[in-house]
Amino acid sequence: MEGRGFWQYMVAGSVAGMAEHMAMFPVDTLKTRMQTVALSSTSSCCPRGQPNVGSLLASIVRSEGPSGLYRGIAAIGLGAGPAHAAYFAVYEICKGRLGGDCHDGYHHPLIHAASGVAATVASDTVFTPMDVVKQRLQLRSSPYSGVRDCIVRMLRDEGIKSFYASYRTTVLMNAPFTAVHFSTYEAVKKILFEISPENSSEEKLVVHLTAGGSAGALASALTTPLDVVKTRLQCQGVCGADKFGSSSVHMVMKKIVAKEGPRALLQGLKPRVLFHTPAAAICWSTYEAVKSFLQKNTHESSSS
Protein backbone atom coordinates (compact mmCIF):
# COMPACT_ATOMS: atom_id res chain seq x y z
CA MET A 1 0.00 0.00 0.00
CA GLU A 2 1.67 3.17 -1.18
CA GLY A 3 1.59 6.21 1.07
CA ARG A 4 0.01 8.33 -1.63
CA GLY A 5 -2.82 5.79 -1.92
CA PHE A 6 -3.57 6.26 1.78
CA TRP A 7 -3.88 10.03 1.34
CA GLN A 8 -6.11 9.59 -1.70
CA TYR A 9 -8.50 7.48 0.37
CA MET A 10 -8.48 10.10 3.14
CA VAL A 11 -9.19 13.02 0.81
CA ALA A 12 -11.91 11.13 -1.08
CA GLY A 13 -13.48 9.96 2.20
CA SER A 14 -13.42 13.45 3.69
CA VAL A 15 -15.18 14.97 0.67
CA ALA A 16 -17.72 12.13 0.59
CA GLY A 17 -18.51 12.46 4.30
CA MET A 18 -19.06 16.20 4.09
CA ALA A 19 -21.29 15.83 1.02
CA GLU A 20 -23.37 13.07 2.64
CA HIS A 21 -24.02 14.76 5.98
CA MET A 22 -24.55 18.27 4.67
CA ALA A 23 -27.02 17.14 2.01
CA MET A 24 -29.09 14.99 4.38
CA PHE A 25 -28.88 17.04 7.57
CA PRO A 26 -32.58 18.11 7.71
CA VAL A 27 -33.65 14.44 7.64
CA ASP A 28 -31.18 13.69 10.42
CA THR A 29 -32.78 16.46 12.50
CA LEU A 30 -36.20 14.82 12.05
CA LYS A 31 -34.77 11.48 13.16
CA THR A 32 -33.24 12.98 16.29
CA ARG A 33 -36.48 14.74 17.22
CA MET A 34 -38.52 11.57 16.74
CA GLN A 35 -36.12 9.49 18.83
CA THR A 36 -36.35 11.92 21.75
CA VAL A 37 -40.16 12.10 21.99
CA ALA A 38 -40.03 10.44 25.39
CA LEU A 39 -38.77 13.61 27.03
CA SER A 40 -40.72 14.70 30.09
CA SER A 41 -44.16 16.06 29.40
CA THR A 42 -43.07 19.48 30.64
CA SER A 43 -40.29 19.68 28.10
CA SER A 44 -40.61 21.63 24.88
CA CYS A 45 -37.62 20.02 23.18
CA CYS A 46 -39.79 17.72 21.14
CA PRO A 47 -43.57 17.40 21.48
CA ARG A 48 -44.61 14.03 22.91
CA GLY A 49 -46.28 11.67 20.48
CA GLN A 50 -45.31 13.37 17.21
CA PRO A 51 -47.34 11.22 14.78
CA ASN A 52 -45.24 11.15 11.62
CA VAL A 53 -42.41 12.63 9.62
CA GLY A 54 -44.61 15.02 7.64
CA SER A 55 -46.30 16.62 10.64
CA LEU A 56 -42.98 16.93 12.49
CA LEU A 57 -41.40 18.63 9.49
CA ALA A 58 -44.33 21.04 9.22
CA SER A 59 -44.16 21.75 12.97
CA ILE A 60 -40.44 22.59 12.86
CA VAL A 61 -40.75 24.87 9.82
CA ARG A 62 -43.82 26.59 11.26
CA SER A 63 -42.43 27.21 14.77
CA GLU A 64 -38.70 27.61 14.08
CA GLY A 65 -38.42 28.39 10.40
CA PRO A 66 -36.32 26.42 7.88
CA SER A 67 -33.19 27.19 9.90
CA GLY A 68 -34.54 24.90 12.64
CA LEU A 69 -33.74 21.94 10.38
CA TYR A 70 -30.07 22.98 10.27
CA ARG A 71 -29.24 23.59 13.93
CA GLY A 72 -26.00 21.78 14.70
CA ILE A 73 -24.77 21.55 11.12
CA ALA A 74 -21.54 23.33 12.08
CA ALA A 75 -20.67 20.40 14.36
CA ILE A 76 -21.03 18.06 11.40
CA GLY A 77 -18.80 20.36 9.38
CA LEU A 78 -16.09 19.95 12.01
CA GLY A 79 -16.48 16.22 12.56
CA ALA A 80 -17.59 14.55 9.32
CA GLY A 81 -14.51 15.34 7.24
CA PRO A 82 -11.83 13.92 9.57
CA ALA A 83 -14.04 11.00 10.64
CA HIS A 84 -14.81 9.87 7.10
CA ALA A 85 -11.19 10.35 6.07
CA ALA A 86 -10.26 7.78 8.73
CA TYR A 87 -13.30 5.65 7.87
CA PHE A 88 -12.51 5.04 4.22
CA ALA A 89 -8.72 4.98 4.60
CA VAL A 90 -8.88 2.24 7.26
CA TYR A 91 -11.46 0.31 5.23
CA GLU A 92 -9.42 0.35 2.04
CA ILE A 93 -6.20 -0.61 3.84
CA CYS A 94 -7.82 -3.47 5.78
CA LYS A 95 -9.66 -4.73 2.71
CA GLY A 96 -6.43 -4.76 0.71
CA ARG A 97 -4.37 -6.50 3.37
CA LEU A 98 -7.05 -9.11 4.07
CA GLY A 99 -7.33 -10.01 0.40
CA GLY A 100 -10.64 -8.32 -0.42
CA ASP A 101 -9.16 -6.69 -3.52
CA CYS A 102 -8.29 -9.99 -5.17
CA HIS A 103 -9.81 -10.16 -8.66
CA ASP A 104 -10.70 -13.84 -8.36
CA GLY A 105 -14.35 -13.50 -9.37
CA TYR A 106 -15.63 -14.17 -5.85
CA HIS A 107 -17.41 -11.96 -3.32
CA HIS A 108 -15.68 -11.75 0.08
CA PRO A 109 -18.42 -10.63 2.53
CA LEU A 110 -16.49 -11.54 5.69
CA ILE A 111 -13.45 -9.54 4.59
CA HIS A 112 -15.59 -6.55 3.68
CA ALA A 113 -17.52 -6.83 6.96
CA ALA A 114 -14.35 -7.11 9.07
CA SER A 115 -12.77 -4.17 7.25
CA GLY A 116 -15.91 -2.12 7.86
CA VAL A 117 -15.87 -2.89 11.59
CA ALA A 118 -12.23 -1.79 11.84
CA ALA A 119 -13.10 1.38 9.95
CA THR A 120 -15.99 2.30 12.23
CA VAL A 121 -13.93 1.85 15.42
CA ALA A 122 -11.40 4.36 14.08
CA SER A 123 -14.04 6.73 12.70
CA ASP A 124 -16.27 6.77 15.80
CA THR A 125 -13.35 7.79 18.00
CA VAL A 126 -13.11 10.98 15.96
CA PHE A 127 -16.79 11.56 15.22
CA THR A 128 -18.60 10.77 18.48
CA PRO A 129 -17.84 14.06 20.36
CA MET A 130 -19.16 16.21 17.49
CA ASP A 131 -22.13 13.89 17.04
CA VAL A 132 -23.09 14.46 20.69
CA VAL A 133 -22.85 18.23 20.20
CA LYS A 134 -24.82 18.01 16.96
CA GLN A 135 -27.69 16.05 18.51
CA ARG A 136 -27.98 18.34 21.52
CA LEU A 137 -28.22 21.35 19.21
CA GLN A 138 -30.87 19.61 17.09
CA LEU A 139 -33.33 19.42 19.99
CA ARG A 140 -36.19 21.88 19.97
CA SER A 141 -35.51 24.80 22.36
CA SER A 142 -31.98 23.53 22.86
CA PRO A 143 -30.33 25.37 25.77
CA TYR A 144 -27.15 25.88 23.75
CA SER A 145 -26.59 28.85 21.46
CA GLY A 146 -24.11 27.10 19.21
CA VAL A 147 -21.28 24.60 18.89
CA ARG A 148 -18.80 26.53 21.03
CA ASP A 149 -21.34 27.20 23.79
CA CYS A 150 -22.35 23.53 23.85
CA ILE A 151 -18.75 22.30 24.09
CA VAL A 152 -17.81 24.79 26.83
CA ARG A 153 -20.89 24.06 28.95
CA MET A 154 -20.60 20.30 28.57
CA LEU A 155 -16.95 20.42 29.67
CA ARG A 156 -17.82 22.65 32.61
CA ASP A 157 -20.99 20.89 33.80
CA GLU A 158 -20.48 17.25 32.80
CA GLY A 159 -16.79 16.79 32.08
CA ILE A 160 -15.04 15.37 29.04
CA LYS A 161 -16.61 11.93 29.62
CA SER A 162 -19.96 13.33 28.48
CA PHE A 163 -18.64 13.53 24.91
CA TYR A 164 -18.08 9.78 24.94
CA ALA A 165 -21.09 8.67 27.02
CA SER A 166 -22.52 6.93 23.95
CA TYR A 167 -19.23 5.73 22.45
CA ARG A 168 -19.69 2.10 23.41
CA THR A 169 -23.26 2.11 22.08
CA THR A 170 -22.14 3.92 18.93
CA VAL A 171 -19.49 1.28 18.21
CA LEU A 172 -21.92 -1.56 19.05
CA MET A 173 -24.42 -0.01 16.63
CA ASN A 174 -21.98 0.91 13.88
CA ALA A 175 -20.09 -2.40 13.94
CA PRO A 176 -23.09 -4.41 12.60
CA PHE A 177 -24.18 -1.37 10.56
CA THR A 178 -20.88 -1.16 8.69
CA ALA A 179 -20.55 -4.94 8.43
CA VAL A 180 -23.93 -5.10 6.66
CA HIS A 181 -23.30 -1.84 4.80
CA PHE A 182 -19.93 -2.66 3.25
CA SER A 183 -20.70 -6.30 2.45
CA THR A 184 -24.03 -5.30 0.86
CA TYR A 185 -22.41 -2.50 -1.12
CA GLU A 186 -19.69 -4.74 -2.51
CA ALA A 187 -22.19 -7.55 -3.23
CA VAL A 188 -24.70 -5.34 -5.08
CA LYS A 189 -21.89 -3.69 -7.03
CA LYS A 190 -20.62 -7.12 -8.10
CA ILE A 191 -24.14 -8.29 -9.07
CA LEU A 192 -24.76 -5.17 -11.17
CA PHE A 193 -21.46 -5.67 -12.94
CA GLU A 194 -22.31 -9.30 -13.74
CA ILE A 195 -25.85 -8.48 -14.96
CA SER A 196 -24.76 -5.77 -17.37
CA PRO A 197 -20.98 -5.41 -17.54
CA GLU A 198 -21.12 -3.04 -20.49
CA ASN A 199 -23.19 -0.53 -18.48
CA SER A 200 -22.07 -1.27 -14.93
CA SER A 201 -18.32 -0.74 -14.89
CA GLU A 202 -16.55 0.61 -11.82
CA GLU A 203 -16.66 4.09 -13.35
CA LYS A 204 -20.43 4.23 -13.81
CA LEU A 205 -22.27 6.49 -11.39
CA VAL A 206 -25.46 4.41 -11.39
CA VAL A 207 -23.64 1.40 -9.94
CA HIS A 208 -22.38 3.32 -6.92
CA LEU A 209 -25.71 5.08 -6.40
CA THR A 210 -27.70 1.82 -6.51
CA ALA A 211 -25.26 -0.24 -4.46
CA GLY A 212 -24.78 2.54 -1.91
CA GLY A 213 -28.50 3.20 -1.53
CA SER A 214 -29.28 -0.50 -1.07
CA ALA A 215 -26.55 -0.87 1.55
CA GLY A 216 -27.67 2.22 3.46
CA ALA A 217 -31.33 1.18 3.54
CA LEU A 218 -30.69 -2.35 4.80
CA ALA A 219 -28.03 -1.45 7.37
CA SER A 220 -30.00 1.49 8.83
CA ALA A 221 -33.22 -0.50 9.20
CA LEU A 222 -31.53 -3.37 11.03
CA THR A 223 -29.70 -1.14 13.53
CA THR A 224 -32.47 1.36 14.42
CA PRO A 225 -32.98 0.07 18.02
CA LEU A 226 -29.30 0.68 18.80
CA ASP A 227 -29.52 4.13 17.22
CA VAL A 228 -32.43 4.99 19.54
CA VAL A 229 -30.30 3.97 22.54
CA LYS A 230 -27.38 6.06 21.24
CA THR A 231 -29.57 9.15 20.78
CA ARG A 232 -31.11 8.82 24.25
CA LEU A 233 -27.66 8.54 25.84
CA GLN A 234 -26.32 11.54 23.95
CA CYS A 235 -29.29 13.74 24.85
CA GLN A 236 -29.84 12.54 28.44
CA GLY A 237 -30.52 15.30 30.91
CA VAL A 238 -31.09 17.93 28.22
CA CYS A 239 -34.49 19.67 28.31
CA GLY A 240 -35.76 17.20 30.93
CA ALA A 241 -34.77 14.06 29.03
CA ASP A 242 -34.41 10.84 31.01
CA LYS A 243 -31.03 10.21 32.63
CA PHE A 244 -29.49 6.76 32.76
CA GLY A 245 -27.35 5.35 35.53
CA SER A 246 -24.88 3.79 33.09
CA SER A 247 -24.14 3.54 29.37
CA SER A 248 -25.05 -0.15 29.29
CA VAL A 249 -27.01 -0.86 26.11
CA HIS A 250 -29.02 -3.60 27.83
CA MET A 251 -29.94 -1.36 30.75
CA VAL A 252 -31.02 1.55 28.54
CA MET A 253 -33.07 -0.72 26.28
CA LYS A 254 -34.72 -2.33 29.28
CA LYS A 255 -35.66 1.06 30.73
CA ILE A 256 -37.03 2.33 27.41
CA VAL A 257 -39.15 -0.80 26.86
CA ALA A 258 -40.46 -0.78 30.45
CA LYS A 259 -41.50 2.86 30.21
CA GLU A 260 -42.67 3.16 26.59
CA GLY A 261 -43.04 -0.35 25.18
CA PRO A 262 -41.03 -2.25 22.54
CA ARG A 263 -42.18 0.04 19.72
CA ALA A 264 -40.15 2.86 21.23
CA LEU A 265 -37.00 1.12 20.00
CA LEU A 266 -38.18 1.68 16.43
CA GLN A 267 -38.78 5.42 16.80
CA GLY A 268 -37.23 7.29 13.91
CA LEU A 269 -37.07 4.20 11.67
CA LYS A 270 -38.60 5.95 8.67
CA PRO A 271 -36.43 9.10 8.73
CA ARG A 272 -33.37 6.96 9.53
CA VAL A 273 -33.92 4.87 6.40
CA LEU A 274 -34.83 8.01 4.44
CA PHE A 275 -31.54 9.50 5.61
CA HIS A 276 -29.19 6.59 5.03
CA THR A 277 -30.53 5.44 1.65
CA PRO A 278 -29.73 8.64 -0.30
CA ALA A 279 -26.87 9.50 2.08
CA ALA A 280 -25.05 6.25 1.33
CA ALA A 281 -25.72 6.69 -2.39
CA ILE A 282 -24.27 10.23 -2.25
CA CYS A 283 -21.35 9.14 -0.07
CA TRP A 284 -20.26 6.15 -2.16
CA SER A 285 -20.71 7.84 -5.53
CA THR A 286 -18.77 10.90 -4.32
CA TYR A 287 -16.07 8.77 -2.74
CA GLU A 288 -15.57 6.58 -5.81
CA ALA A 289 -15.59 9.62 -8.13
CA VAL A 290 -13.04 11.59 -6.10
CA LYS A 291 -10.85 8.50 -5.58
CA SER A 292 -10.91 7.75 -9.31
CA PHE A 293 -10.06 11.38 -10.12
CA LEU A 294 -7.13 11.46 -7.70
CA GLN A 295 -5.77 8.12 -8.87
CA LYS A 296 -6.06 9.15 -12.51
CA ASN A 297 -4.23 12.43 -11.88
CA THR A 298 -1.53 10.67 -9.86
CA HIS A 299 -1.02 8.10 -12.62
CA GLU A 300 -0.79 10.81 -15.30
CA SER A 301 1.67 12.83 -13.19
CA SER A 302 3.92 9.82 -12.56
CA SER A 303 3.92 8.75 -16.22
CA SER A 304 4.64 12.21 -17.62
One Martini backbone bead per residue (centre of mass of N, CA, C, O) as a GRO file, in nm:
protein
  304
    1MET     BB    1   0.088   0.041   0.029
    2GLU     BB    2   0.081   0.346  -0.064
    3GLY     BB    3   0.093   0.658   0.067
    4ARG     BB    4  -0.078   0.802  -0.154
    5GLY     BB    5  -0.325   0.614  -0.126
    6PHE     BB    6  -0.405   0.698   0.160
    7TRP     BB    7  -0.460   1.002   0.088
    8GLN     BB    8  -0.681   0.950  -0.117
    9TYR     BB    9  -0.882   0.818   0.078
   10MET     BB   10  -0.903   1.062   0.271
   11VAL     BB   11  -1.003   1.276   0.073
   12ALA     BB   12  -1.246   1.122  -0.041
   13GLY     BB   13  -1.383   1.071   0.237
   14SER     BB   14  -1.416   1.366   0.326
   15VAL     BB   15  -1.595   1.461   0.092
   16ALA     BB   16  -1.818   1.247   0.125
   17GLY     BB   17  -1.902   1.314   0.418
   18MET     BB   18  -1.985   1.607   0.372
   19ALA     BB   19  -2.197   1.558   0.152
   20GLU     BB   20  -2.384   1.369   0.307
   21HIS     BB   21  -2.449   1.542   0.571
   22MET     BB   22  -2.536   1.808   0.441
   23ALA     BB   23  -2.768   1.701   0.254
   24MET     BB   24  -2.917   1.524   0.516
   25PHE     BB   25  -2.969   1.693   0.779
   26PRO     BB   26  -3.281   1.736   0.808
   27VAL     BB   27  -3.341   1.431   0.847
   28ASP     BB   28  -3.171   1.401   1.103
   29THR     BB   29  -3.342   1.591   1.275
   30LEU     BB   30  -3.601   1.423   1.266
   31LYS     BB   31  -3.484   1.172   1.400
   32THR     BB   32  -3.402   1.301   1.668
   33ARG     BB   33  -3.682   1.399   1.752
   34MET     BB   34  -3.825   1.117   1.745
   35GLN     BB   35  -3.616   0.980   1.959
   36THR     BB   36  -3.712   1.225   2.188
   37VAL     BB   37  -4.029   1.193   2.278
   38ALA     BB   38  -3.965   1.094   2.593
   39LEU     BB   39  -3.982   1.340   2.716
   40SER     BB   40  -4.094   1.532   2.926
   41SER     BB   41  -4.402   1.688   2.942
   42THR     BB   42  -4.252   1.977   3.009
   43SER     BB   43  -4.116   1.965   2.750
   44SER     BB   44  -4.001   2.144   2.433
   45CYS     BB   45  -3.805   1.977   2.248
   46CYS     BB   46  -4.036   1.746   2.196
   47PRO     BB   47  -4.321   1.648   2.115
   48ARG     BB   48  -4.536   1.434   2.222
   49GLY     BB   49  -4.640   1.213   1.980
   50GLN     BB   50  -4.530   1.235   1.707
   51PRO     BB   51  -4.674   1.090   1.429
   52ASN     BB   52  -4.488   1.213   1.184
   53VAL     BB   53  -4.281   1.340   0.953
   54GLY     BB   54  -4.461   1.560   0.826
   55SER     BB   55  -4.560   1.702   1.094
   56LEU     BB   56  -4.277   1.764   1.202
   57LEU     BB   57  -4.180   1.938   0.972
   58ALA     BB   58  -4.406   2.150   0.991
   59SER     BB   59  -4.350   2.231   1.287
   60ILE     BB   60  -4.062   2.338   1.251
   61VAL     BB   61  -4.114   2.550   1.027
   62ARG     BB   62  -4.336   2.708   1.183
   63SER     BB   63  -4.171   2.762   1.469
   64GLU     BB   64  -3.845   2.796   1.338
   65GLY     BB   65  -3.798   2.745   1.064
   66PRO     BB   66  -3.567   2.627   0.839
   67SER     BB   67  -3.323   2.654   1.044
   68GLY     BB   68  -3.416   2.419   1.239
   69LEU     BB   69  -3.290   2.190   1.041
   70TYR     BB   70  -2.968   2.322   1.096
   71ARG     BB   71  -2.903   2.259   1.375
   72GLY     BB   72  -2.558   2.158   1.403
   73ILE     BB   73  -2.394   2.165   1.127
   74ALA     BB   74  -2.114   2.260   1.230
   75ALA     BB   75  -2.036   1.994   1.369
   76ILE     BB   76  -2.026   1.832   1.107
   77GLY     BB   77  -1.808   2.003   0.970
   78LEU     BB   78  -1.589   1.913   1.189
   79GLY     BB   79  -1.635   1.579   1.188
   80ALA     BB   80  -1.680   1.437   0.903
   81GLY     BB   81  -1.414   1.461   0.757
   82PRO     BB   82  -1.212   1.312   0.949
   83ALA     BB   83  -1.384   1.054   0.992
   84HIS     BB   84  -1.402   0.968   0.684
   85ALA     BB   85  -1.107   0.950   0.633
   86ALA     BB   86  -1.064   0.714   0.830
   87TYR     BB   87  -1.281   0.519   0.728
   88PHE     BB   88  -1.174   0.468   0.429
   89ALA     BB   89  -0.876   0.413   0.482
   90VAL     BB   90  -0.912   0.164   0.667
   91TYR     BB   91  -1.081  -0.003   0.475
   92GLU     BB   92  -0.884  -0.023   0.234
   93ILE     BB   93  -0.647  -0.145   0.389
   94CYS     BB   94  -0.787  -0.396   0.506
   95LYS     BB   95  -0.894  -0.512   0.241
   96GLY     BB   96  -0.614  -0.548   0.109
   97ARG     BB   97  -0.474  -0.726   0.341
   98LEU     BB   98  -0.720  -0.952   0.337
   99GLY     BB   99  -0.808  -0.988   0.011
  100GLY     BB  100  -1.056  -0.806  -0.119
  101ASP     BB  101  -0.892  -0.726  -0.407
  102CYS     BB  102  -0.929  -0.982  -0.542
  103HIS     BB  103  -0.951  -1.102  -0.889
  104ASP     BB  104  -1.149  -1.402  -0.855
  105GLY     BB  105  -1.482  -1.368  -0.875
  106TYR     BB  106  -1.534  -1.315  -0.570
  107HIS     BB  107  -1.705  -1.279  -0.276
  108HIS     BB  108  -1.605  -1.098   0.048
  109PRO     BB  109  -1.790  -1.047   0.318
  110LEU     BB  110  -1.598  -1.084   0.566
  111ILE     BB  111  -1.386  -0.879   0.480
  112HIS     BB  112  -1.573  -0.635   0.451
  113ALA     BB  113  -1.685  -0.645   0.740
  114ALA     BB  114  -1.416  -0.627   0.898
  115SER     BB  115  -1.325  -0.360   0.769
  116GLY     BB  116  -1.571  -0.194   0.867
  117VAL     BB  117  -1.525  -0.228   1.171
  118ALA     BB  118  -1.246  -0.095   1.180
  119ALA     BB  119  -1.343   0.177   1.065
  120THR     BB  120  -1.554   0.254   1.291
  121VAL     BB  121  -1.363   0.267   1.532
  122ALA     BB  122  -1.197   0.503   1.419
  123SER     BB  123  -1.426   0.706   1.347
  124ASP     BB  124  -1.580   0.727   1.629
  125THR     BB  125  -1.350   0.863   1.785
  126VAL     BB  126  -1.387   1.133   1.618
  127PHE     BB  127  -1.717   1.175   1.593
  128THR     BB  128  -1.876   1.159   1.866
  129PRO     BB  129  -1.848   1.445   1.994
  130MET     BB  130  -1.997   1.595   1.750
  131ASP     BB  131  -2.258   1.427   1.769
  132VAL     BB  132  -2.345   1.524   2.044
  133VAL     BB  133  -2.362   1.822   1.976
  134LYS     BB  134  -2.557   1.800   1.740
  135GLN     BB  135  -2.801   1.668   1.899
  136ARG     BB  136  -2.839   1.897   2.108
  137LEU     BB  137  -2.898   2.119   1.887
  138GLN     BB  138  -3.157   1.972   1.754
  139LEU     BB  139  -3.322   2.044   1.973
  140ARG     BB  140  -3.583   2.178   2.096
  141SER     BB  141  -3.491   2.435   2.279
  142SER     BB  142  -3.203   2.456   2.304
  143PRO     BB  143  -2.963   2.568   2.548
  144TYR     BB  144  -2.782   2.619   2.299
  145SER     BB  145  -2.624   2.853   2.077
  146GLY     BB  146  -2.379   2.652   2.005
  147VAL     BB  147  -2.098   2.482   1.969
  148ARG     BB  148  -1.920   2.630   2.177
  149ASP     BB  149  -2.127   2.638   2.408
  150CYS     BB  150  -2.163   2.332   2.433
  151ILE     BB  151  -1.873   2.252   2.494
  152VAL     BB  152  -1.822   2.430   2.743
  153ARG     BB  153  -2.068   2.327   2.919
  154MET     BB  154  -1.997   2.027   2.917
  155LEU     BB  155  -1.719   2.054   3.050
  156ARG     BB  156  -1.821   2.203   3.308
  157ASP     BB  157  -2.080   2.008   3.393
  158GLU     BB  158  -1.972   1.693   3.279
  159GLY     BB  159  -1.732   1.657   3.118
  160ILE     BB  160  -1.551   1.468   2.890
  161LYS     BB  161  -1.729   1.205   2.912
  162SER     BB  162  -1.989   1.315   2.766
  163PHE     BB  163  -1.869   1.272   2.468
  164TYR     BB  164  -1.856   0.931   2.547
  165ALA     BB  165  -2.128   0.800   2.652
  166SER     BB  166  -2.195   0.659   2.345
  167TYR     BB  167  -1.956   0.494   2.229
  168ARG     BB  168  -2.028   0.199   2.276
  169THR     BB  169  -2.298   0.213   2.126
  170THR     BB  170  -2.189   0.315   1.858
  171VAL     BB  171  -2.011   0.069   1.799
  172LEU     BB  172  -2.237  -0.149   1.833
  173MET     BB  173  -2.395  -0.025   1.592
  174ASN     BB  174  -2.167   0.018   1.362
  175ALA     BB  175  -2.062  -0.264   1.326
  176PRO     BB  176  -2.316  -0.393   1.190
  177PHE     BB  177  -2.365  -0.168   0.991
  178THR     BB  178  -2.091  -0.193   0.831
  179ALA     BB  179  -2.104  -0.489   0.769
  180VAL     BB  180  -2.361  -0.467   0.596
  181HIS     BB  181  -2.286  -0.229   0.416
  182PHE     BB  182  -2.023  -0.329   0.273
  183SER     BB  183  -2.121  -0.610   0.179
  184THR     BB  184  -2.362  -0.501   0.015
  185TYR     BB  185  -2.216  -0.310  -0.172
  186GLU     BB  186  -2.022  -0.520  -0.302
  187ALA     BB  187  -2.245  -0.715  -0.397
  188VAL     BB  188  -2.417  -0.525  -0.576
  189LYS     BB  189  -2.187  -0.437  -0.759
  190LYS     BB  190  -2.127  -0.722  -0.868
  191ILE     BB  191  -2.409  -0.785  -0.983
  192LEU     BB  192  -2.426  -0.546  -1.182
  193PHE     BB  193  -2.179  -0.630  -1.345
  194GLU     BB  194  -2.292  -0.915  -1.433
  195ILE     BB  195  -2.555  -0.824  -1.575
  196SER     BB  196  -2.406  -0.530  -1.696
  197PRO     BB  197  -2.093  -0.468  -1.794
  198GLU     BB  198  -2.132  -0.232  -2.011
  199ASN     BB  199  -2.300  -0.045  -1.768
  200SER     BB  200  -2.126  -0.153  -1.480
  201SER     BB  201  -1.883  -0.009  -1.419
  202GLU     BB  202  -1.676   0.142  -1.191
  203GLU     BB  203  -1.744   0.436  -1.337
  204LYS     BB  204  -2.044   0.413  -1.279
  205LEU     BB  205  -2.277   0.589  -1.107
  206VAL     BB  206  -2.523   0.386  -1.079
  207VAL     BB  207  -2.378   0.172  -0.913
  208HIS     BB  208  -2.316   0.343  -0.656
  209LEU     BB  209  -2.603   0.436  -0.599
  210THR     BB  210  -2.740   0.157  -0.573
  211ALA     BB  211  -2.548   0.017  -0.372
  212GLY     BB  212  -2.554   0.239  -0.153
  213GLY     BB  213  -2.862   0.250  -0.104
  214SER     BB  214  -2.900  -0.047  -0.024
  215ALA     BB  215  -2.704  -0.048   0.216
  216GLY     BB  216  -2.833   0.183   0.383
  217ALA     BB  217  -3.117   0.064   0.422
  218LEU     BB  218  -3.048  -0.206   0.561
  219ALA     BB  219  -2.860  -0.110   0.793
  220SER     BB  220  -3.056   0.100   0.926
  221ALA     BB  221  -3.294  -0.088   0.993
  222LEU     BB  222  -3.136  -0.301   1.177
  223THR     BB  223  -3.009  -0.047   1.382
  224THR     BB  224  -3.229   0.133   1.525
  225PRO     BB  225  -3.232   0.055   1.830
  226LEU     BB  226  -2.935   0.153   1.878
  227ASP     BB  227  -2.989   0.449   1.791
  228VAL     BB  228  -3.183   0.518   2.017
  229VAL     BB  229  -2.985   0.473   2.248
  230LYS     BB  230  -2.774   0.680   2.155
  231THR     BB  231  -2.958   0.931   2.163
  232ARG     BB  232  -3.039   0.915   2.463
  233LEU     BB  233  -2.750   0.938   2.576
  234GLN     BB  234  -2.673   1.216   2.434
  235CYS     BB  235  -2.959   1.363   2.561
  236GLN     BB  236  -2.926   1.341   2.851
  237GLY     BB  237  -3.070   1.600   3.055
  238VAL     BB  238  -3.202   1.746   2.817
  239CYS     BB  239  -3.492   1.898   2.858
  240GLY     BB  240  -3.578   1.646   3.061
  241ALA     BB  241  -3.437   1.405   3.002
  242ASP     BB  242  -3.350   1.108   3.053
  243LYS     BB  243  -3.158   0.932   3.289
  244PHE     BB  244  -2.865   0.725   3.317
  245GLY     BB  245  -2.664   0.521   3.514
  246SER     BB  246  -2.564   0.402   3.234
  247SER     BB  247  -2.415   0.274   2.912
  248SER     BB  248  -2.591   0.033   2.897
  249VAL     BB  249  -2.770  -0.113   2.658
  250HIS     BB  250  -2.954  -0.301   2.821
  251MET     BB  251  -3.055  -0.094   3.028
  252VAL     BB  252  -3.176   0.114   2.831
  253MET     BB  253  -3.371  -0.075   2.688
  254LYS     BB  254  -3.527  -0.167   2.939
  255LYS     BB  255  -3.630   0.119   3.016
  256ILE     BB  256  -3.778   0.187   2.754
  257VAL     BB  257  -3.973  -0.057   2.747
  258ALA     BB  258  -4.103  -0.015   3.030
  259LYS     BB  259  -4.211   0.284   2.961
  260GLU     BB  260  -4.295   0.252   2.617
  261GLY     BB  261  -4.216   0.006   2.475
  262PRO     BB  262  -4.096  -0.163   2.198
  263ARG     BB  263  -4.161   0.065   1.979
  264ALA     BB  264  -3.945   0.274   2.076
  265LEU     BB  265  -3.700   0.124   1.917
  266LEU     BB  266  -3.842   0.247   1.628
  267GLN     BB  267  -3.781   0.526   1.643
  268GLY     BB  268  -3.699   0.675   1.336
  269LEU     BB  269  -3.697   0.473   1.097
  270LYS     BB  270  -3.783   0.636   0.851
  271PRO     BB  271  -3.570   0.871   0.860
  272ARG     BB  272  -3.326   0.681   0.866
  273VAL     BB  273  -3.373   0.555   0.588
  274LEU     BB  274  -3.404   0.830   0.437
  275PHE     BB  275  -3.110   0.903   0.500
  276HIS     BB  276  -2.921   0.645   0.421
  277THR     BB  277  -2.990   0.597   0.129
  278PRO     BB  278  -2.893   0.869  -0.004
  279ALA     BB  279  -2.632   0.902   0.160
  280ALA     BB  280  -2.485   0.649   0.052
  281ALA     BB  281  -2.504   0.725  -0.243
  282ILE     BB  282  -2.345   0.989  -0.218
  283CYS     BB  283  -2.091   0.883  -0.077
  284TRP     BB  284  -1.998   0.663  -0.282
  285SER     BB  285  -1.998   0.832  -0.542
  286THR     BB  286  -1.802   1.045  -0.438
  287TYR     BB  287  -1.570   0.866  -0.354
  288GLU     BB  288  -1.519   0.721  -0.628
  289ALA     BB  289  -1.476   0.981  -0.793
  290VAL     BB  290  -1.239   1.105  -0.633
  291LYS     BB  291  -1.053   0.860  -0.639
  292SER     BB  292  -1.034   0.840  -0.948
  293PHE     BB  293  -0.922   1.123  -0.995
  294LEU     BB  294  -0.662   1.097  -0.821
  295GLN     BB  295  -0.546   0.844  -0.961
  296LYS     BB  296  -0.531   0.961  -1.244
  297ASN     BB  297  -0.346   1.204  -1.180
  298THR     BB  298  -0.113   1.038  -1.059
  299HIS     BB  299  -0.055   0.867  -1.310
  300GLU     BB  300   0.001   1.105  -1.507
  301SER     BB  301   0.234   1.231  -1.339
  302SER     BB  302   0.423   0.968  -1.334
  303SER     BB  303   0.424   0.936  -1.668
  304SER     BB  304   0.543   1.240  -1.743
   0.00000   0.00000   0.00000
